[in-house]
Amino acid sequence: MNFRPSVEHVEPNFYLKECITALTNYLVNDVRDRDLMGLRIHNTKNVQDNVVGISFRRGGQLKPGVVWGVLGKVVQSNARFGLFDRLEVHLDHVRVPVGNGREKT
């Protein structure tokens, strides 16, 4: 999936943040709040970079600000990450069942 947010500024960090916001909103759009979700972001070109992981949390808690909070720290310490190479995003989704598993009588 290609995300192309409107680019009024040329600054790469701003563009990356816009892409992360659009991607996160897309991923959590149809997820129930009680379901669990986690993200793994991997730089495919520079294999020396570690995978950036966002731990499992409820769907309602996985917001763009949370994702950028984690990814922004990586970008600050490693300017190459995400600015020049291709990123892969893996979404882990666990659907939490409703009720206690008994049939309704």
N, C-alpha and C positions, 0 to 999 in steps of 0.2 A: 504494500500500500504506500503510495507516495503522498506526502503532505507538503503542500506548498502554501504556507500562510503568506499573507501580504507582507512584502518586505519594503518598508519605508526607510529603514535604517540598514546600513551595510554591515554593522557590527555582528560578527559571527555568534557571539554569546546570546545576543538578543534573538537572532534567528533560531538558534538551537532551543532556546526557552519557548519560543512560539511553537516550534515543532513538538516539543515534549508536552506542552499544554494541549495541543490539538490531538495528539496521540492518546494521552491519558483520558481525555474526555470521550474519545471514540471507544476506548476499551471498556470503560465502566458504564457506558450509556445504558445497556440493557441488563446490568447485573443487579441482583437483589441485594439490599443492604446487609443481610445476614450472611451472604456467601463470603468466602475467604478468597483473597487474591494476593498474589505476589508477582513481582517483576524481576527479570534478569536482563541486564543490558550489557552487551558484549561488543567490543570493537573488533570487527572481522579482519581488518588489514594489519593492525598492530597487535599480534598475538601475545606480546609481552604484557599488555594491559590485563589486569584481572577483571573478572566479571563483576559488574556493579549489581548488587542485589538489594531489593527492597522486600523486607520480611512480610510474611502473610499478615494481612489485616482485613477487616471487614470491608466490603465493597464501598460502603458509604464513607470510609476513612481514607480511601486511596484517591487523593486529590492531586491535581497538577502541582500544587505548592509542595506537597510531600515528596513527590518524585523529583522535582527540581532541587529541593533541599538536599537530597542525597547526591544527585548527579552534579549539582553546582559545586559541591566540595571537590569532586573528582576533577572537574574542569578547571577549577582554580589551581589545583596542584599539578595538573598535567594538561597544559593548553592544547596539546595535540589530540587528546581524547575527544572525539565527536566533532571536531572542527574540520578535519581534513579527510577523515576516513569514514567508512560505512559502519553504521551501528545496527546490530540486530537486537530486537526486543522480544523477549519470550514472556508470555503471560501464563501464570499458573493459576487455575481457577478451581476451587473446591465448592461444589454446590452443597450447602448445608440443608439436610432434610427438615421438614416442618413437622412438629408434633413429637410424640414419643414412640412412634412406630406401631401403635395399636390401631386396629380397625375401629372405625366409628360404629357404634351400635344404635 
